[in-house]
């Protein structure tokens, strides 16, 4: 599967206004609760608008056209295309993407799934410091086969909050080079996806200690994973069946864990050790 990005001349991309009361329209809000992005369907076309970034038309063949906001630089548009538009477009094309970071272990890929600013990138980067290979940040692409689930390569750059970057002594990480036409290719043999961890912050009155890890049943995991899925829309019988089927297949074949942990960075080493001991070293058939 291949995605490409074409930059349109200013004023040449005529985008219909989003119908905000339409069930197929997704609205993303910023931390202050203001509308930051719309993903919507108009006729047979799929559109996305990102505030201060631009308007995107997503084609069924993987061709994406953008008219950038006048204030947005080309690198900024390409970065948001990679981080938000491409994962949403892949779902339209039948490929599933989970909002997760991931590392590659000797046995396969382990994903860390959570809402923004929960700590998934910090956790993945911390594990990379212990010798595991960073595999994904924000977007974990997967394919459900008959016998296993495989994680697929997808271009990424680690994004750490200022406090986490200071903790690790990082100043800046450049986004990946995407080549001509900002081309993104997804596919290949991939790597076995051996576990997915649902991250949650520990409540102040939690008496389970700084780290609590438990195996989650498939029945519990599906409704918790779906809100972290990148999807343009789940309306439409085929697309909904395909997406739900993928997540049912994921939870049936891959161990899902819940990890509750403390906010403090000084407790990160204990958290990383617990993940290595319980998640990485647990027999896959357990």
Helices and strands as residue ranges (DSSP letters): E 2-7, E 26-29, E 35-42, E 45-50, E 54-58, E 63-68, H 74-80, I 81-85, H 86-92, E 96-98, E 100-104, E 109-113, H 120-128, E 133-136, E 140-144, E 149-152, H 162-168, G 180-182, E 184-185, E 191-201, E 211-216, H 218-226, E 229-230, H 237-253, E 255-261, G 265-267, H 268-275, I 276-280
